[in-house]
Amino acid sequence: MAEEAEYAMARTSVWWDIENCPVPKGWDAHGIAQNISSALMKMNYSGPLSISSYGNTNLIPNFVQQALSSTGIALNHVPSGLIS
């Protein structure tokens, strides 16, 4: 258990393939960061969190991009076909 405590406050980075795993239709994009953070907290990870999404941002509606960006999720444009 001491090992788990060692990682509880560690910095966690989430890399999200937003092109192949998009925000589901009908979901509030503002809640995505909170849901990720809550899931990590339930697993006792409470250190600093950064979330970065990768994919062709041309395929993501502007309102979704703005909502994600407003929560601190970094949007990284990667042209289609470059993520495997």
Secondary structure, DSSP 4 states (H G I P E B T S, - for coil): -HHHHHHHTS-EEEEEETTTSPPPTT--TTHHHHHHHHHHHHTT--S-EEEEEEE-GGGS-HHHHHHHHHTTPEEEE--TTS--
